Amino acid sequence: AVMRGVPQLLSRARLVRAGFSASEPVLAVQAGILQPDKFTQTFVQIRGLKSSKVIYQAPLTAVDIADSGKQLKQELEAIVGPGNVSSGESVVLQHGQDEGPHPGKSPDIVVFPSSTGEVSEVCKICTRHNVPIIPYGTGTGLEGGISAVEGGVCVNVSKNMNKILQIHQEDFSAVVQPGISREMLNQEMRADGLWFPVDPGADASVCGMCATGASGTNAVRYGTMKENCLNLEVVLADGRIIHTAGIGSRPKKSSAGYNLTSLFLGSEGTLGIITSATICLHAIPESVAAAVVGFPTVQNAVDTVVMTLQCSVPMARMELLDEVQMKACNEYSGLSYPETPHLFLEFHGSESEVESQTETVRDIAADNEGGEFQWAVQQEDRTKLWTARHRAYYADIALRPGCRSLTTDVCVPVSALPDLVTATKADIAENGLIGPMVGHVGDGNFHTMLLFDPADPEEFRKCKEVANKMARSAIALGGTCTGEHGVGQGKMALLEEQFGKDGIDVMRQIKGALDPQQLMNPGKVFSRN
Amino acid sequence: MALKVLVGCKRVIDYAVKIRIKPDKLGVVTEGVKHSMNPFDEIAVEEAVRMKEAKLVNEIIVVSCGPAQAMETIRTALAMGADRGIHVEIPLGQMDTFQPLHVSKVLAKLAEKEKVDIVMLGKLAIDDDANQTAQMTASLLDWPQGVFASKIDKTDAGLEIIREVDGGLETIRTTLPAVLSADLRLNEPRYATLPNIMKAKKKKVVKMKPADLGVDMAPRIQVVSVEDPPVREAGQTVSDVDDLVAKLKDKGFSSA
């Protein structure tokens, strides 16, 4: 496509959404041609070429197209300040790439607003210019959720909006801005006996965790983001600011109105920008014990988990590491565990509760061919015991220096776990891949780190195939194609499979109602039609 | 046989806070800024509590010198497992001239008064980085000192202490009573839990003034100025290796 007289910023976005394909030759002319009628019609004249294509767009201000890109930047600078708008190469590059294996696309401009009001104005400007909006927290996602597939403006809400707005100790709740991460919040509260337990592994933004519906190792006892979020302040594409549970509301329960909090939790930036979250806090447990035990097979380990849950032992963490993962951990951290599936466990409660829980689980493990049951209470000893689990990801990358990992994420009913794990391991072996496995077994959720050489597209293709097969099996077993990482770009087809056409159409209708111009994080979760 | 421990805790600006210099350049802004217990003191308290859990110690007295807010620090130590507290009140206006020598004199007097066997401190405070109090307290009491401790064990004769020094680890033995200071790797402190925070409210805290202990508060050190480190200058982009080498030569980093 040859595009002259039209700034790249707007032409790519505008022409794509107007239906032009990238290979279509287009010459567009400047100024003087824009007399849009009230509703949406704009006519681009093709100089020297015959074309009858008419583009329907959102209302334009009567402005010279050539200046539109510059105009957009100026309008944004007027809101957030010139120091908080950047289209520098390294800045946009950083804001288009998350920590997953998919190469991300850079946005055209990054803005750093300092308040919800500024976010609202930024959205209004982008709406007027018909430019995509991509919310950005800490960039620690794994599914390409921040990739600016249609270009646009990336709104980094964590750099300047990083206050803990309120902590309500007696009510066990806190209100935080997007720049606050889980670790920052817990450090702030450490002397007050409170903590925020949802731990996705990365030091993610709490609001980002709301956007992806994040979970973590503690979910079996404390729940995921969905169970720990009371209210969200959200800015919609048109700049409206709403509070999903009511303005300033933070009761433990409510029957008032539609459950908008649930709607925005896990919407991955496709419905609005989360500018503050009211989250639930929990009491730091009086006593914590950690334990590690090995099993001959995954089935033994999962049986132990199922029986433990059936005995109502309130486990805080139950993690399964398969033998490939244990080998990686041994090599990386200099440990000497037997190379068999292991369970890593954590118990929370009063001293006597923890003791009795540990005893119960020790017995169940022994009944299921469990090996040596190592356990610890002291902080440093627990840290040492869990080293293998904490460093699992790095241990995997070290198995093949220079490789990257396609991290899968499926969740099934716990009873279906052993079969799926066995089938997956067979599939990985058949394809000649290395895929260590770590699972939040208490939730039926597991991850395989499929290693690939970034310079070998065939290997990456095999990894994708294995991942897709796993997701499809999970759906067939009554599970979900993504337990905690989100859909992003890579799992859009799987979502259709999981929900069926009608289910996805309802999602499309909701998006159409809240984001008619399709500006919020395009190209994610589900396709336009 | 069970020992009595006096643990010193200081209330300092929280380590995560961005420090700002006061306009008069004589100190840093403390008003409205988050404060918490000096991290090395947390480690000291934790060690005392572990010794009590191992039945080596039967009483932990925590002491803090400072304004009214020092009570929060004392309560945190009580929530971690100390038995009772002493708050040596220093009015807010006098905090600028309250220096390690004064603290040492206070601790020495209290150690004698309470007849303790161990004075346990953090190796330094993260606001002044002085690393003097433990050493001066030991000197005033004429007690042995085990500072920068990364491991403390009880022996028949007294204590065996492993210290972190520049060259590695040094193991020393001391008799009791002794003054110890905690280094980073001594332990990982526990978090105060809600039930313990509630119990701590009922534990006794006695208030007193330095004058009650006969300590003269006149400063020996005058702070002349406090300044920010120099602002980081923009870097220079070099076009190729020859350019880099030429620049290194210009700045005197290469003699070739």
Chai-1 contact restraints between the chains, C-beta under 6 A:
chainA,res_idxA,chainB,res_idxB,connection_type,confidence,min_distance_angstrom,max_distance_angstrom,comment,restraint_id
A,R190,B,Y191,contact,1.0,0.0,6.0,A-B,restraint_1
A,A191,B,S36,contact,1.0,0.0,6.0,A-B,restraint_2
A,A191,B,T76,contact,1.0,0.0,6.0,A-B,restraint_3
A,A191,B,A192,contact,1.0,0.0,6.0,A-B,restraint_4
A,G193,B,A192,contact,1.0,0.0,6.0,A-B,restraint_5
A,G193,B,T193,contact,1.0,0.0,6.0,A-B,restraint_6
A,G193,B,L194,contact,1.0,0.0,6.0,A-B,restraint_7
A,G193,B,I197,contact,1.0,0.0,6.0,A-B,restraint_8
A,A283,B,L194,contact,1.0,0.0,6.0,A-B,restraint_9
A,I284,B,Y191,contact,1.0,0.0,6.0,A-B,restraint_10
A,I284,B,T193,contact,1.0,0.0,6.0,A-B,restraint_11
A,E286,B,T193,contact,1.0,0.0,6.0,A-B,restraint_12
A,E286,B,P195,contact,1.0,0.0,6.0,A-B,restraint_13
A,Q379,B,E188,contact,1.0,0.0,6.0,A-B,restraint_14
A,E380,B,E188,contact,1.0,0.0,6.0,A-B,restraint_15
